[in-house]
Amino acid sequence: LNHTLQITAGVDNCIASNDLSRYNYWTGSNVGNWHDAASNWSLNKIPDLCDDVIIPVETAITIDAGLTGFAHSVIVQGDGALNFEVGAGLEVVE
């Protein structure tokens, strides 16, 4: 089985901010899909290149095949997981 994961660098066009408003935590169930619903995220929106994404412990999030997740940065805490189906991607700034 041979899979390739492509993680590309995005362009940071975000307003500089050091406050917590950029952190977008997963708040949905312990197993979910990145693009399922904005309500699964603490900022009530699917992350974009301006969001610092946090996947909490005991949570497995998947980016579905053919889709790309976007984030300023991604932190996977403890035993949390960010999974990619074949053909999925992730574009991050940092």
N, C-alpha and C positions, 0 to 999 in steps of 0.2 A: 504494500500500500504506500503510495507516494503522493503526498500532498504538499502544496506550497502555500504559505501564508504571506500575504503581502501587506506590510504595514508601511504606509507612506507618510511623509512629513507634510503637514498642512501649513498654510500661511496664517500667521497671527494678525488678524485685522481687528482684534478686540481692544476695547478701551482698557488701559492699564488699571488694574484693581487688585488690591491685596486683601479685600474683605471676603467674607464667607459666601457672598452672593454668587460666586462663580462655582461653588461646590454643588454638584448635582448627584445626590445619593440615590441608589436604587432603594425604593421603599415597597416594591411589589412582593410577591410571594418568593419563597426560597429558590424556586426554579422558574426562569422566565426568558423572554426574548427581548433583546435590546429595543426593537422597534414596535413591540406590541401596543403600548398605550402610553401617552404622556403622563397619565396618572400614576404610573409605576415609578416615577422619578420625583425627587423632592422639589424641584423647581417647576413641576407640572408641565414639562416639555421634554421631548426626546433630545438627548445631548447634541450639542453642536461644537464647532471648533473653539468656542469661548468657554466651554464648561470643563471644570476639573471633575472628572467622574470618579465616584467611589463605589466599588462593589463590596458590600459588607461580608463578614464571616458567615459561613454556612449558607452561601448563596451562589448559585450557578446561573450565569447569564450567557445566552447564546446569541451570536449574530448569524442570522439565517443566510443560506446560500444566495448569492447574487446581490446581497445588500452590503453596504459599507456603514460602519459606525464612525462617528466623528467625535473628537474630544480635544481639549487643550492638553490634558494629561489624564492618565488612568491609574488608579490605585486599586489593587485587589487585596483586601485585608484577610489576614489569617488563612483559613482553608477555603476562602471564596474562590470562584473560578470564572474566567471569561473564556468561553468556548467559541470556536468558529466552525461553521459547516463549510464544506467544499465550495470554493468560489466566494466566500465572504471576505470582507476586508475591514481594516481599521485605519483611519487617518488621524494622526495626532500631531500637535504642534510641538510638545515637549516630550 
